[in-house]
């Protein structure tokens, strides 16, 4: 791989369970390579527990507050996919 300027870190909200510690490790690796990370949390359609849904939304907001682009998506419903597409231009 050469001339990488961004990386999309795709993590599941459920099945497997979302892990902030694993995401943080990937963020460190990507940032160490001077690569701009984009966080995509998938499978939001599988989150049927309101407490878990609120927790995932809070994690997303926390990462946004420290400067990361975060997208909550669902391939099943298509939710959030259109928001991440502009990152793939050029």
Secondary structure in CASP SS format (residue, H / E / C, confidence):
PFRMAT SS
TARGET T0000
AUTHOR 0000-0000-0000
METHOD secondary structure of the structure
MODEL  1
X C 1.00
X C 1.00
X C 1.00
X C 1.00
X C 1.00
X E 1.00
X E 1.00
X E 1.00
X E 1.00
X E 1.00
X E 1.00
X E 1.00
X C 1.00
X C 1.00
X C 1.00
X C 1.00
X C 1.00
X C 1.00
X C 1.00
X H 1.00
X H 1.00
X H 1.00
X H 1.00
X H 1.00
X H 1.00
X H 1.00
X H 1.00
X H 1.00
X H 1.00
X H 1.00
X H 1.00
X H 1.00
X C 1.00
X C 1.00
X C 1.00
X E 1.00
X E 1.00
X E 1.00
X E 1.00
X E 1.00
X E 1.00
X E 1.00
X C 1.00
X H 1.00
X H 1.00
X H 1.00
X C 1.00
X C 1.00
X C 1.00
X H 1.00
X H 1.00
X H 1.00
X H 1.00
X H 1.00
X H 1.00
X H 1.00
X H 1.00
X H 1.00
X H 1.00
X H 1.00
X H 1.00
X H 1.00
X H 1.00
X H 1.00
X H 1.00
X C 1.00
X C 1.00
X C 1.00
X E 1.00
X E 1.00
X E 1.00
X E 1.00
X C 1.00
X C 1.00
X C 1.00
X C 1.00
X C 1.00
X C 1.00
X C 1.00
X C 1.00
X H 1.00
X H 1.00
X H 1.00
X H 1.00
X H 1.00
X H 1.00
X H 1.00
X H 1.00
X C 1.00
X C 1.00
END
